[in-house]
Amino acid sequence: MIQDAHRCHEVRIDFGTLLGLAWAVLPLAIVGLVLWPILVAVIESFKVIRGSVRQSTFVITDTGATIWQKDSRNSTTESISVGDQRLRLSVLFACGMEAAFIVFLTVFLFQHADPRGDGMEMAGVGFAFMLIFLPFTLPAFILARNGRWLVLAATLAALAAFAYFGLWLELVSDLGLPKS
């Protein structure tokens, strides 16, 4: 009787199911990682645009003095100079465009892949993601998002842009498409 009770509580792990679940979740995580810089670049751009036309709030005291209140959302960005804020926004925008390029590249290669081929055209997306996005674009995005080491972030984003351009030229040449 006691042995039957112990058998009911045994947990068996089916590693085949876990592996299948991991392969199902991995593409979603990659898509989320690529779309994240695009979303943040758009949000930060709207914050800057909205921040330039937003009015500050004030309180008039009993003595007639006016006290202007700072917005708590802008208190973190006010510590950054105007030039640094522009550089930060530019790096975020560049990283967003580079992430959008990976999405474009995926769709482009799906449309121009040889239907009777082996599908090796899609290796270009993996190359772009692993060897350009992860070591250059993502660190530049994280540094710019936090407002730290903006010159390094801009350098990484610029290197990634050149690498994406070179990859684009190589893929267009390999597919036999005209370069213009």
C-alpha positions in Angstrom: 0.0 0.0 0.0 2.8 2.4 0.9 4.7 1.5 -2.3 1.6 2.3 -4.4 1.4 5.8 -2.8 5.0 6.5 -3.7 4.5 5.4 -7.3 1.7 8.0 -7.7 4.0 10.8 -7.0 6.8 9.9 -9.5 7.4 12.5 -12.0 8.8 11.5 -15.4 10.4 14.0 -17.6 10.0 13.5 -21.3 13.0 15.3 -22.8 11.6 15.0 -26.3 8.7 17.2 -25.3 11.0 19.7 -23.6 13.2 19.8 -26.6 10.2 20.4 -28.9 9.0 23.1 -26.6 12.4 24.8 -26.6 12.5 24.7 -30.4 9.0 26.3 -30.5 9.9 29.1 -28.1 13.4 29.9 -29.5 12.1 31.5 -32.7 9.7 33.6 -30.7 12.5 34.8 -28.4 14.7 35.6 -31.4 11.9 37.6 -33.0 11.3 39.4 -29.8 15.0 40.2 -29.4 15.0 41.7 -33.0 11.8 43.6 -32.6 12.7 45.1 -29.2 15.2 47.7 -30.6 12.6 48.8 -33.2 9.9 49.3 -30.5 12.2 51.2 -28.1 13.5 53.4 -30.9 10.0 54.4 -31.9 9.0 55.0 -28.2 12.1 57.1 -27.5 11.5 59.1 -30.6 7.9 59.8 -29.6 9.1 60.8 -26.0 11.5 63.4 -27.5 8.9 64.7 -29.9 6.2 64.9 -27.2 8.7 66.3 -24.6 9.4 69.3 -26.8 5.7 70.4 -26.9 4.7 69.3 -23.4 3.9 72.1 -21.0 5.2 72.1 -17.4 2.9 72.1 -14.5 3.1 74.7 -11.7 1.6 75.5 -8.4 0.7 78.9 -7.0 1.2 79.1 -3.3 -0.8 81.2 -0.8 1.8 83.9 -0.9 1.4 84.2 -4.7 4.7 82.5 -5.5 4.8 80.2 -8.5 6.5 76.9 -8.1 7.3 75.0 -11.3 7.3 71.2 -11.0 9.6 69.0 -12.9 8.2 66.0 -14.7 9.6 62.9 -13.0 9.9 61.2 -16.4 12.3 63.8 -17.7 14.4 64.0 -14.5 16.6 61.1 -15.7 17.1 62.5 -19.2 17.9 66.1 -18.0 21.2 64.9 -16.6 22.3 64.1 -20.2 23.5 67.1 -22.2 21.6 68.0 -25.4 24.4 66.7 -27.6 24.5 63.4 -25.7 20.7 63.1 -25.9 20.8 63.6 -29.7 23.6 61.0 -30.0 21.7 58.6 -27.8 18.5 59.0 -29.9 20.6 58.7 -33.1 22.1 55.4 -31.9 18.7 54.1 -30.8 17.3 55.0 -34.2 20.3 53.3 -36.0 19.8 50.2 -33.9 16.1 50.2 -34.7 16.8 50.4 -38.4 19.4 47.7 -38.2 16.9 45.4 -36.5 14.3 46.3 -39.1 16.9 45.3 -41.8 17.1 41.8 -40.3 13.3 41.5 -40.6 13.5 42.8 -44.2 16.3 40.5 -45.0 14.3 37.5 -43.7 11.3 38.4 -45.9 13.5 39.2 -48.9 15.4 35.9 -48.7 12.1 34.0 -48.3 10.8 35.6 -51.5 14.0 35.1 -53.5 15.0 31.7 -52.4 15.2 28.9 -54.9 12.1 26.7 -54.4 13.9 23.6 -55.5 17.1 24.5 -53.7 18.4 23.4 -50.3 17.4 26.6 -48.5 21.0 27.8 -47.8 19.9 31.3 -48.7 18.4 31.6 -45.3 21.9 31.1 -43.8 22.4 34.8 -44.5 19.8 35.7 -41.8 21.6 33.5 -39.3 24.9 35.1 -40.2 23.4 38.6 -39.9 21.8 37.7 -36.5 24.8 35.9 -34.9 27.7 37.7 -36.3 26.4 41.3 -36.7 23.3 41.8 -34.6 24.4 40.1 -31.4 28.0 41.4 -31.1 27.4 44.9 -32.5 23.8 46.1 -32.7 22.5 44.7 -29.4 25.4 46.0 -27.2 25.1 49.4 -29.0 21.4 49.4 -28.3 21.8 48.5 -24.6 24.5 51.1 -24.1 22.4 53.8 -25.8 19.2 52.8 -23.9 21.0 53.2 -20.6 22.7 56.5 -21.8 26.2 55.1 -21.2 29.4 55.1 -23.3 27.5 56.7 -26.2 30.6 57.1 -28.4 31.3 53.3 -28.1 27.6 52.7 -28.8 27.8 54.9 -31.9 30.9 53.2 -33.1 29.4 49.7 -32.7 26.2 50.8 -34.5 28.3 52.3 -37.3 30.4 49.1 -37.6 27.2 47.1 -37.7 25.8 49.3 -40.5 28.8 48.8 -42.6 28.7 45.0 -42.0 25.0 44.9 -42.9 25.7 46.9 -46.1 28.5 44.5 -47.1 26.3 41.5 -46.3 23.6 43.0 -48.4 25.9 43.4 -51.4 27.2 39.9 -51.0 23.7 38.3 -50.8 22.5 40.3 -53.8 25.5 39.1 -55.8 25.0 35.5 -54.7 21.4 35.5 -55.7 22.3 36.9 -59.1 20.1 40.0 -58.7 21.0 43.4 -60.2 22.6 45.7 -57.6 20.5 48.7 -58.4 
